[in-house]
Structure formats: structure tokens, C-alpha cells
Amino acid sequence: MNPGLRDQIGRDEFDYQILMDALSDYAAPRARVTALLRSGEIIRIKKGLYVFGEGSRRGPVCRELLANLIYGPSFISLDSALAYYGLIPERVDAITSVTPGKARQFETPLGLFIYRQTPCFSIGYDRIVQGELSFLLAQPERALADKIRDDRAGGLRTRKEMEAYLFENLRMDPDAIRTFDAELFDALATGMKSHKIHVCASLVRALRKSS
């Protein structure tokens, strides 16, 4: 890798315009891009979005940031966010996000990125800062609400069915559910027009009363 390029592009993730600016001294910058791709010095994630190859990265690629960049507006939610918070025991390989746009998925050299359409995008997420990087991530309640809405399984019309889904199917900890914000669930249920999420809010309140 030309050290000048690595120095000019500070982040490991960068777009086409940043790359073109860094290669502006070359007589044929597009040909140089092709050569860098062939050598593996840079990797195309999707059209217009790149990362440096393993030998030139300054750290592990932040797949959460990539998820925000690949397709937007979007933020990470569902199983990916639940796993991030340690609320489900399963290891999650694909990064799943929600978006107000069309549902999409992207198979990339760094894994699968899935985007689910949501009718309610404006509430229930935070900006997570990790050093010099940041990305948008659903709050725990939002991640679970998206999971419940996205699940096409029958039932979840009663608190008993919701308990079985959360504690037996997803294997979530009841103590964690007790800490959730029932009012946020209600707001999300209204925004998503989902009775199932209202049931979850009711369960949270019942668990708090019983503790």
C-alpha cells in the first residue's frame, strides 16, 4: 500500500469521492482504483463504499458503522441490537437494521447486511460513540419491538403468549425485561400500529408490579 494514500484517508471506511480526492495526483485515478481493488489493498463493500484491506487497516472494521453507511437512513435493530446489549444468547452474524425505505439486503465481503422496512423510524434509537467512530443503534425496547413486529409467528395476543415468546423462544431474562420502559413500548406500538407491542408493554408493567 502506498503510505500516502493511507495517510490521506484517515478512516478505514471511505466513499468514492474521498478515494478520488486522495488519488487526484494520478493521471488515471480510476485505473489506480481498479489496481487497488485487484491487489486487495482496498475492498469494495458496495458501489461507492470501500474499506482498506486487512494489511492496511488501523483496527477491526466497524460493521455497525458500515450498516449505517450501506443503506440509509437506517439504524441497527432486531437481533443485532438485542445481541449487542446481551439480551439474547445467540451469536448474530448478519447485521439487521430498520429503515423507512424499501426492505433490502446486501451480501458483501464483510458479511450480510439486512434492512427491514418500518412505518415508525423517528423514535427509539441512540448514537453510539466508540472512539472516533459512531453509529445509530436501536434502544433495547426499540430492538425488541422491531423483533416482535417482524416475527410472523402466530399468537402474541395475550401476556401469557408474550411471556412464552420472550422467555422460552428468545430466552430473554425476566429481570432485564423489568427494566424496560413500558411507555416507550406504547409509543412504538402506536407508531407501528401493532397490538403485539402493546401486549409487551402490558407485560413489562405486570413484571414490575410482581417484583
C-alpha positions in Angstrom: 0.0 0.0 0.0 1.2 3.5 -0.9 1.6 5.1 2.6 0.5 8.4 1.2 -3.0 7.0 0.5 -3.3 5.5 3.9 -2.2 8.9 5.5 -4.6 10.9 3.3 -7.6 8.7 4.2 -7.9 8.7 7.9 -10.7 6.2 8.4 -10.8 2.6 7.4 -14.2 3.2 5.7 -14.5 5.7 2.9 -16.5 6.6 -0.1 -15.7 7.1 -3.8 -15.3 10.9 -3.6 -12.8 10.6 -0.7 -10.9 8.0 -2.7 -10.9 10.1 -5.8 -9.6 13.1 -3.9 -6.8 11.1 -2.4 -5.8 9.8 -5.9 -6.1 13.2 -7.6 -2.4 13.4 -8.4 -2.6 10.3 -10.6 -3.0 10.8 -14.3 -5.6 7.9 -14.4 -7.2 7.7 -10.9 -9.9 5.2 -12.0 -7.3 2.9 -13.3 -5.5 3.2 -10.0 -8.7 2.2 -8.2 -9.0 -0.9 -10.3 -5.4 -1.8 -9.5 -6.0 -1.3 -5.7 -9.1 -3.5 -5.9 -7.4 -6.3 -7.7 -4.5 -6.3 -5.3 -6.9 -6.4 -2.3 -5.4 -3.1 -0.9 -8.9 -1.7 -0.8 -12.2 -3.7 -0.8 -15.5 -2.6 -2.4 -18.4 -3.0 0.1 -20.9 -1.7 -2.4 -20.8 0.8 -5.3 -19.2 3.9 -3.9 -18.2 2.5 -0.5 -14.8 0.9 0.4 -12.6 -0.2 3.2 -8.9 -0.8 3.4 -7.7 -4.4 3.1 -6.6 -6.2 6.2 -2.9 -5.3 5.8 -3.7 -1.5 5.9 -6.4 -1.2 8.5 -5.8 0.6 11.7 -8.2 -1.6 13.6 -11.1 -4.0 13.1 -13.7 -2.7 10.6 -16.8 -1.4 12.5 -19.6 -3.4 10.8 -22.1 -1.3 12.7 -20.9 1.8 11.1 -20.9 0.1 7.7 -24.5 -0.9 8.3 -25.4 2.8 8.6 -23.4 3.7 5.5 -24.5 0.9 3.2 -28.2 1.9 3.1 -29.9 4.8 4.8 -31.4 6.3 6.6 -31.3 3.3 8.9 -30.2 2.2 12.3 -29.3 -1.2 13.7 -32.1 -3.1 15.4 -33.8 -6.5 15.8 -31.5 -9.4 16.7 -28.3 -7.4 16.0 -29.2 -4.8 18.6 -30.5 -7.4 21.1 -27.3 -9.3 20.8 -25.2 -6.1 21.2 -26.9 -5.5 24.5 -26.5 -9.1 25.6 -30.3 -9.6 25.8 -30.3 -12.8 23.7 -27.8 -15.6 23.9 -27.4 -16.4 20.2 -24.5 -15.1 18.2 -25.7 -13.0 15.3 -23.7 -12.9 12.1 -25.8 -10.8 9.8 -26.3 -7.1 10.7 -30.0 -6.3 10.7 -31.3 -2.7 10.6 -34.6 -0.9 10.1 -35.3 1.8 7.5 -38.3 3.9 6.3 -37.3 2.9 2.8 -37.8 -0.4 0.9 -36.6 -3.6 2.5 -33.2 -4.6 1.1 -30.2 -6.9 1.7 -26.6 -6.6 0.7 -24.2 -9.6 0.6 -20.7 -8.0 1.0 -17.1 -9.2 1.5 -17.7 -8.4 5.2 -20.9 -10.2 5.7 -24.7 -9.9 5.1 -26.5 -6.6 5.9 -30.3 -6.8 6.1 -32.7 -3.9 6.1 -36.4 -4.2 7.3 -38.9 -1.6 6.4 -40.6 0.1 9.4 -43.5 2.5 9.5 -42.1 4.3 12.6 -38.5 5.4 12.2 -38.1 8.5 14.3 -38.1 7.2 17.9 -36.2 4.7 20.0 -32.6 4.8 18.9 -29.3 6.4 20.0 -26.0 7.4 18.6 -23.3 5.1 20.0 -19.8 6.6 20.1 -16.8 4.3 20.1 -13.6 6.3 20.0 -13.6 8.3 16.7 -16.4 6.3 15.3 -20.2 6.5 15.9 -23.2 4.6 14.6 -27.0 4.6 15.1 -28.4 1.7 17.3 -31.9 0.9 18.5 -32.5 1.2 22.2 -33.3 -2.1 23.8 -37.1 -1.5 23.8 -37.0 -0.5 20.1 -34.9 -3.5 19.1 -37.4 -5.8 20.9 -40.4 -4.0 19.4 -39.0 -4.4 15.9 -38.3 -8.1 16.6 -41.9 -8.6 17.8 -43.4 -6.8 14.8 -41.1 -8.6 12.3 -41.8 -12.0 13.7 -44.6 -13.6 11.6 -45.3 -16.4 14.0 -48.9 -16.6 15.3 -50.1 -15.7 18.7 -48.6 -12.9 20.9 -52.1 -11.6 21.5 -52.0 -12.2 25.3 -49.5 -11.7 28.1 -49.1 -15.4 28.5 -48.2 -15.9 24.9 -45.8 -12.9 25.1 -44.1 -14.4 28.2 -43.6 -17.7 26.4 -42.2 -15.9 23.3 -39.7 -13.8 25.3 -38.6 -16.2 28.0 -38.8 -19.5 26.1 -38.3 -18.7 22.5 -35.9 -15.8 22.7 -34.6 -16.9 26.1 -34.5 -13.4 27.5 -34.0 -12.7 31.2 -37.2 -11.5 33.0 -35.1 -9.2 35.2 -33.9 -7.4 32.0 -37.5 -7.0 30.8 -38.5 -5.5 34.1 -36.1 -2.6 33.5 -37.7 -1.7 30.1 -39.7 1.5 29.5 -43.4 0.5 29.1 -44.3 4.0 27.9 -41.8 3.7 25.0 -43.3 0.4 24.1 -46.7 2.0 24.0 -45.4 4.9 21.8 -43.8 2.3 19.4 -46.9 0.2 19.4 -48.9 3.3 18.3 -46.4 4.3 15.7 -46.2 0.8 14.3 -49.9 0.1 14.7 -49.1 -3.2 16.5 -51.3 -4.7 19.2 -48.5 -7.2 19.9 -46.2 -4.4 21.1 -49.0 -3.0 23.4 -49.1 -6.5 24.9 -45.4 -6.4 25.6 -45.9 -3.0 27.3 -48.6 -4.6 29.5 -46.2 -7.5 30.4 -43.5 -5.1 31.4 -45.9 -3.3 33.8 -47.0 -6.7 35.2 -43.5 -7.8 35.8 -42.6 -4.6 37.6 -45.6 -4.9 39.9 -44.7 -8.5 40.8 -41.1 -7.7 41.6 
